[in-house]
Amino acid sequence: MSKNRKMSLVALFAALMAVGSQIAVPIGPVPFTMQVFFVFLSGMMLGPRLGMMAQTVYLLLGIIGFPAFAQFGSGIGILFGPTGGFLLAFPITAYLAGMGKTKIFKILFSIAGLAVIYVFGWIRLGIYLGDFQKSFIAGVLPFVGFDFLKIWMALFAALSLKKAFGNIFRHQNS
C-alpha cells in the first residue's frame, strides 16, 4: 500500500472517529457514543499499526482544539476529565483489534481491547470521582452489552467493506 493511501485512510478513520463521537447520548459522566465501534473498525480495516495511528491522530486533533471529542469537546483538559482514560485506551484497542487474522481472532483481540478501554476508563473515572465502585457502575456496567454489539457490528462492517472495496484496505504489517 502506498504511503499516500495509508495516510489518506488514517485521516479518513480519524475523521470517522470525530463523527462517531458526536453520535452521543449523555447518560452520566460517560456518554454513550459510537466511538468504540469506530475504534474496532479502524483496527480491523487498517491493521494494527495504521489503526493505532488513526486513533492517535484523532486524539491529537481533539487535544489541539478540533472539536473531535464527544459533545464537541476539545483540548487536553478532556484527558484529565472523567472520560480521559477511555480516550487514551483507543489507540491500544485499535492496535489489538487489528491483530486478528481470522474472524474469531478479530473478536478475541477486540474483546481484549475492550478490556483495555474499561480498565483505563475505570481507573481514570475512579480517580476523577474519588470512588472506584461508583466509577465501575457509571463507566463500565452500562456499556458492556452495547460494546459487545459494537464488536460484532464492526466485524460485519469490516468484512463487508473489505469484500466491496477489495485491495483498498488490504494491509501488510500495518
C-alpha positions in Angstrom: 0.0 0.0 0.0 1.4 3.4 -0.9 2.3 5.9 1.7 -0.3 8.4 0.3 -3.1 5.7 0.5 -2.0 4.8 4.1 -2.1 8.5 5.2 -5.5 9.0 3.5 -7.0 6.0 5.3 -5.6 7.1 8.6 -7.1 10.6 8.1 -10.4 9.0 7.0 -10.7 6.9 10.1 -9.6 9.8 12.4 -12.5 11.8 10.8 -14.9 8.9 11.3 -14.0 8.9 15.0 -14.7 12.6 15.2 -18.2 12.0 13.6 -18.8 8.8 15.8 -18.0 10.8 18.9 -20.8 13.2 18.1 -23.4 10.4 18.0 -23.7 10.7 21.7 -26.3 10.1 24.4 -25.4 11.6 27.7 -26.2 9.1 30.5 -23.9 10.3 33.2 -20.2 11.2 33.4 -19.5 8.9 30.4 -21.8 9.4 27.4 -22.9 6.5 25.1 -21.2 7.1 21.8 -20.3 5.3 18.6 -16.5 5.9 19.2 -15.8 2.3 20.3 -17.4 1.0 17.1 -15.0 3.1 15.0 -12.0 2.1 17.2 -12.7 -1.5 16.4 -13.4 -0.8 12.8 -10.2 1.2 12.3 -8.1 -1.7 13.7 -10.0 -4.3 11.7 -9.9 -2.3 8.5 -6.4 -0.8 8.6 -4.4 -3.3 10.7 -2.7 -2.8 14.0 -0.2 -0.1 13.1 -2.4 2.1 10.9 -5.5 1.6 13.2 -3.4 2.8 16.1 -2.2 5.7 14.1 -5.7 6.7 13.2 -6.7 6.8 16.8 -3.6 8.8 17.8 -4.4 11.3 15.1 -7.9 11.6 16.4 -6.7 12.2 19.9 -4.2 14.8 18.7 -6.9 16.6 16.7 -9.0 16.8 19.9 -6.1 17.9 22.0 -5.1 20.8 19.7 -8.6 22.2 19.7 -10.6 20.5 17.0 -14.0 19.6 18.5 -13.5 15.9 17.9 -14.4 14.5 21.3 -18.0 13.7 22.5 -20.4 16.6 22.5 -17.9 18.7 20.5 -15.3 18.7 23.3 -11.7 19.5 22.7 -8.5 20.4 24.5 -6.0 18.5 26.6 -8.2 19.0 29.7 -10.6 16.4 28.4 -7.9 13.8 29.0 -7.9 14.8 32.7 -11.7 14.7 32.9 -14.0 11.7 33.5 -13.5 10.2 30.0 -9.8 10.7 29.6 -8.9 7.1 30.4 -11.3 5.8 27.8 -9.9 8.1 25.1 -6.3 7.2 25.9 -7.1 3.5 25.5 -8.4 3.9 21.9 -5.0 3.6 20.1 -4.1 0.4 22.1 -7.6 -1.0 21.4 -7.3 -0.3 17.7 -3.9 -2.0 17.6 -5.3 -5.1 19.3 -8.4 -5.2 17.1 -6.1 -5.1 14.1 -4.1 -8.1 15.3 -6.7 -10.7 14.4 -6.3 -12.5 11.1 -9.4 -14.6 11.3 -13.0 -13.8 12.4 -12.6 -15.5 15.8 -9.3 -13.8 16.5 -10.6 -10.4 15.4 -13.3 -10.9 18.0 -11.0 -12.2 20.7 -8.4 -9.4 20.2 -11.3 -6.8 20.1 -12.5 -8.2 23.5 -9.0 -7.8 24.8 -9.0 -4.2 23.5 -12.4 -3.6 25.1 -10.9 -4.7 28.4 -8.1 -2.1 28.0 -10.7 0.6 27.4 -12.6 -0.5 30.5 -9.5 -0.7 32.7 -8.1 2.7 31.6 -11.5 4.3 31.7 -12.5 2.8 35.1 -9.2 3.9 36.7 -9.3 7.5 35.3 -13.0 7.9 36.2 -12.4 6.4 39.6 -9.7 9.0 40.3 -11.9 11.7 38.9 -14.9 10.7 41.1 -12.9 9.6 44.1 -14.8 6.3 44.2 -13.9 3.2 42.1 -17.1 1.4 42.8 -19.2 4.3 41.5 -16.8 4.6 38.6 -17.4 0.9 37.7 -21.2 1.3 38.0 -21.2 4.5 35.9 -18.4 4.0 33.4 -18.4 0.3 32.7 -21.5 -1.7 33.5 -24.0 0.3 31.4 -21.8 -0.1 28.3 -20.8 -3.8 28.3 -23.7 -5.2 26.2 -23.6 -2.3 23.7 -19.9 -2.6 23.3 -20.0 -6.3 22.6 -22.6 -5.5 20.0 -20.3 -2.9 18.5 -17.6 -5.5 18.2 -20.0 -7.7 16.1 -21.1 -4.7 14.1 -17.5 -3.7 13.4 -16.6 -7.2 12.3 -19.6 -7.4 10.0 -18.8 -3.9 8.6 -15.1 -4.7 8.1 -15.8 -7.9 6.3 -18.4 -6.3 4.1 -16.3 -3.3 3.3 -13.2 -5.4 2.5 -15.3 -7.5 0.2 -16.8 -4.5 -1.5 -13.7 -2.5 -1.9 -11.1 -5.2 -2.5 -7.5 -4.1 -2.1 -8.1 -0.6 -0.9 -8.0 -1.7 2.7 -5.5 -4.6 2.4 -2.8 -4.2 5.0 0.5 -6.0 5.2 2.3 -5.5 8.5 0.4 -2.2 9.0 
